[in-house]
Amino acid sequence: MFVGIDLAGVETRPTGFCVLNKKMEIVTFLLYTDKQILEKILKLRPKVVAIDAPLALPLGRKSLERRSNIHLRECDRGLLRMKIKFFPITLGPMRSLTKRGIRLKRKIEREGIEVIETYPGAIQDLLKIPRKNKGIKKLVSGLKRFGIRGLSGKMSDHELDAITCALLGKMYSEGNYMAIGNPKEILMILPKGLA
């Protein structure tokens, strides 16, 4: 089983959470607190947790509070080279998301569960799935092409991004992925893409 998380920057906003099994069946939730997320993960003990959030700082950057001219990680530069749009980790609300992501990653890994960083916008671009800004129906239709069962047009965009992350987690476990970035920072895991 694989877990995908579309992490919110703060606990008062909904985090999308998806469980995907080997039969491609999904169950999704909206969770809020780190405690809820950790409890769900520890109960499930998935093979891998794929999180949509920055899970590391750039090399040479000590914190997000201290001023620095270091804003991008190598995986971010990789997204730029691929012409994939994203928000840098030092941009306003991304700071709280990055702090939360790093904190959550440490807690999950302490339990012996593998955590990978990913980005649903990039996954969707590489797999030719319309992003949520093109409409929920198109995103649902795009995910259905990959055999995911249990999708609904009533799901929130957070749940659909979590499903995208869970799909990537499955692809990762099957060796059907690419890793961009510097392993001394963090590798962002993405699908190989469609030919």
Order of alpha helices (4+ residues) and beta strands (2+ residues): beta-beta-beta-alpha-beta-alpha-alpha-beta-alpha-alpha-alpha-beta-beta
